[in-house]
Amino acid sequence: MSEDEAMRFETRAIHVGQDPETEFGSVNVPIYQTSTYAQPAVGKPKAWDYARAGNPTREALQQVLASLEGGSKGLCFSSGLGATTTLLLTLKPGDHVVISDDVYGGTYRLLARVMDRWGLAFDTVDMTDLVACRSVVRDNTALVWIESPTNPFLKVIDIAAVT
């Protein structure tokens, strides 16, 4: 059992990713608002080179969220669609995705207008109907995208049953 696992949820929420800042000893993670970081040499960053790639504030948030969710790593994004795009890009051309018939519009448009050009196929289905869900799964189905409650109709999907 790791030190993180030995702590209760509330303790992890406060302490994981909150090591004192090394430069000045701040016991709370500062909010770093810089966009670029000084490097000892070109292409040799200390830890970060550009804020979009990472920064100490986001790193602390990712560590605590991973701990609270029982994971080893966490990723944070500036938007849900940024996270969705990153996840879909882990798939490969020829893969198939199943989504709800009333999935968030941005997710639908991303699959229909962008990822289809990249070779991802998808089907929509009423995920409250388990027989219908099974009927659209293919041999090349790589992802079943579940949102519950759905948007915009607020259907509640039984996640355990669908998985």
N, C-alpha and C positions, 0 to 999 in steps of 0.2 A: 504494500500500500504506500503510495507516494505521500509526501507531506501535504500536498493539495487535497488528496482524497481523505486524509485524516481530519481535515477541518470541516466544520459544518458549513452549509450553504451560505449563511449570513456572514461568516468569517471570511470565506473565500471571496464573497462579493466586495468586501472592504479591502482585503489584503493582497489578493493575487494581482500581479502586474504593477504593484505599488511600491517596488523597492525604492529606497531613497535615491534621488537624482544625484549622479556622481559629481557633477561640476560644482554645485553649490550646496548639496545636501538637502534639498527640498524633500519633505516627507510625503508630499502630495505630487502627483504627476503634473508638471506644468502643461499648459496648453501652448504648444509650439505653433506659432503662426507664420513661421518662415516658409518660403517656397524652395529655397536652395540651401545647401550646406557646404561649408568650406571643406576642401579636400587637401590632404597633405601633398598629393600629386594628381595630375590629370588621370581620371579613371580609377583612382584609389580612394574611394570614400571611407571614412571611419566606420560608419554604419549606414548612413543614408546619404543620397546625393540630391534627391529632388522629392518634395513632399508628396507628389502624386504616387510615387513608388513606395512611400512609407515614411513614417515619422514616429517619434517616441510616444506621442499622445495616442495615436491610433494603435501602436503596438501594445500599449498597456490595456486598452479597451479589448483588443483581440484576445489577449491572454486571459483576462478575467471572464470574458464570455465563453471561451473554450472551457475553462475550468468549471463554470456554472452549468454548462451543458454536458459535462463529463467527457469532453473531447481533449485532444492533445494540441490542436491548432484551431484557430478561428480566423475568418476574414471579414473585414468590414468594408462596405462600399458606400459611396455618396448617394446612391439611389438603388431602389429595388430592381430597376431595369438594368442597371450596371451589374448587379449580382446575377440576374437572370441570364444576361448575355454571356458572362464569364462561365456560368454553369453549362449553358448550351454549347459553348465552344470547346468543352471537354469531350463532346461527342464527335463522331466522324461522319463524313459524307456516306450516305447509305443507311444511316441509323434512322430509327422511327421513334416518334414521341407521341404519347397519348395525353391529351389535355381535356379539361372540362369544356362542355359546350357553352359555358359562360365565364371562361377564364378572363382575367384582367385584359382589357383591350390592348395594352402595350405589349403584353406577352404574345397575344394572338398575332398582332401586326409584325412583331419581330420574327416569329416563325413563318408567317405567310409571305412577307415581303423581303426578308433578308436571308433567313436561314434556309429557305427553300432553294435559293440560288446557290447555296453552299452544299446542297444535296441532302438536307434533312427533310424527311417526310413526317407528316403528323396527321392524326385523326382527332376530331372532337367527339365527345360522348357525354351523355348525362351520367355523371359519376354516382348519382344516387341509385342508379340501376346497375346492379352488379353483373347481371347477365349481359347487358350492353357493354359494360367495361371489358369483360372477358372476350367478347366478340371482336373487338378492334385490336387486341394484342396480337402481334406478329412475331415471327422468329427473330426479326431484327429490331424489335422494340427494345430500346436502350434506356428509356426514361418514361415513367408515368408521373406527370406533373399534377400534383393535387393542391388545390387552394380551398380551404374551408374556414369560414364560410366563403362562398364564391362571390364574385363581383361581376355583375351588379345585382343578381337575384337572391343573394344570401342563402343559397342552398347549403345545407350542412351535410358534408360528406363523411361517411364512416371510414376514416383513414385506415384503420386496422383491417377492415373487411376488404377494401380496395387493394391493399398491399398483399 
